[in-house]
Amino acid sequence: MRDARAWWVQTIMKGGKDILAVRHYNHTGFLVNLPVDSSMEITVEDVVQILDRGGTHHTLGMRGYYLAIPLTLRLIGPPWLLAGTLLLIGTLY
């Protein structure tokens, strides 16, 4: 039961990171298309910072997906965990 709870927490966290990544990318799109004579004080550094945040959330979300595969296979058994981990390492490198 403890493994199942850990898996659900991990799934919720990775989904949250993906949602945050999409949100930051959408905000960047809006900020890039602002007119130059806009009364808002948005600088290029602000846009770059929001884009970097989106990239960070995307990276953390993908790491959550990569971690979810071996954790899910661990529920089946230790040999499946080892096989899933080796397959994932082989696929990524």
C-alpha positions as CSV (number, residue, x, y, z in Angstrom):
1,M,0.0,0.0,0.0
2,R,2.9,2.3,0.7
3,D,4.3,1.9,-2.8
4,A,0.9,2.7,-4.3
5,R,0.7,5.9,-2.4
6,A,4.2,6.9,-3.4
7,W,3.4,6.2,-7.0
8,W,0.3,8.4,-6.9
9,V,2.2,11.3,-5.2
10,Q,4.8,11.0,-7.9
11,T,2.2,11.0,-10.7
12,I,0.5,14.1,-9.3
13,M,3.7,16.0,-8.9
14,K,4.9,15.2,-12.5
15,G,1.5,16.2,-13.9
16,G,1.7,19.5,-12.0
17,K,5.2,20.3,-13.4
18,D,3.9,19.7,-16.9
19,I,1.0,22.0,-16.4
20,L,3.3,24.7,-15.0
21,A,5.6,24.3,-18.0
22,V,2.7,24.9,-20.4
23,R,1.5,27.9,-18.4
24,H,5.0,29.5,-18.5
25,Y,5.3,28.9,-22.2
26,N,1.9,30.5,-22.8
27,H,2.8,33.5,-20.8
28,T,6.1,33.9,-22.8
29,G,4.1,33.8,-26.0
30,F,1.9,36.6,-24.7
31,L,4.8,38.7,-23.5
32,V,6.7,38.3,-26.8
33,N,3.8,39.7,-28.7
34,L,3.2,42.8,-26.6
35,P,3.4,46.0,-28.6
36,V,6.6,48.1,-28.0
37,D,4.7,51.1,-26.9
38,S,2.9,49.2,-24.2
39,S,2.6,51.0,-20.9
40,M,3.8,47.8,-19.1
41,E,7.3,47.7,-17.9
42,I,8.3,44.3,-19.3
43,T,11.9,43.8,-20.2
44,V,13.6,41.2,-22.2
45,E,15.1,39.7,-19.1
46,D,11.6,39.2,-17.6
47,V,10.6,37.2,-20.7
48,V,13.8,35.2,-20.6
49,Q,13.3,34.4,-16.9
50,I,9.7,33.2,-17.5
51,L,10.9,31.0,-20.4
52,D,13.7,29.6,-18.3
53,R,11.1,28.7,-15.6
54,G,9.0,26.9,-18.2
55,G,12.0,24.9,-19.3
56,T,12.8,23.9,-15.8
57,H,9.3,22.7,-15.1
58,H,9.3,20.8,-18.3
59,T,12.6,19.1,-17.4
60,L,11.3,18.2,-13.9
61,G,8.1,16.8,-15.4
62,M,9.9,14.6,-17.8
63,R,12.1,13.3,-15.0
64,G,8.9,12.4,-13.2
65,Y,7.8,10.4,-16.2
66,Y,11.2,8.7,-16.4
67,L,11.0,7.8,-12.7
68,A,7.4,6.6,-12.9
69,I,8.3,3.8,-15.3
70,P,10.7,1.8,-12.9
71,L,8.5,2.7,-9.9
72,T,5.4,1.2,-11.7
73,L,7.4,-1.9,-12.7
74,R,8.5,-2.3,-9.1
75,L,4.9,-3.0,-8.1
76,I,5.1,-6.1,-10.3
77,G,8.4,-7.4,-8.9
78,P,12.2,-6.7,-8.5
79,P,13.2,-8.3,-11.8
80,W,10.8,-6.0,-13.6
81,L,12.3,-3.0,-11.8
82,L,15.8,-4.0,-13.0
83,A,14.6,-4.7,-16.5
84,G,12.7,-1.4,-16.7
85,T,15.7,0.6,-15.3
86,L,18.1,-1.0,-17.7
87,L,15.8,-0.4,-20.7
88,L,15.3,3.2,-19.7
89,I,19.0,3.8,-19.3
90,G,19.7,2.2,-22.6
91,T,16.9,4.2,-24.3
92,L,18.1,7.6,-22.9
93,Y,21.8,7.0,-23.6
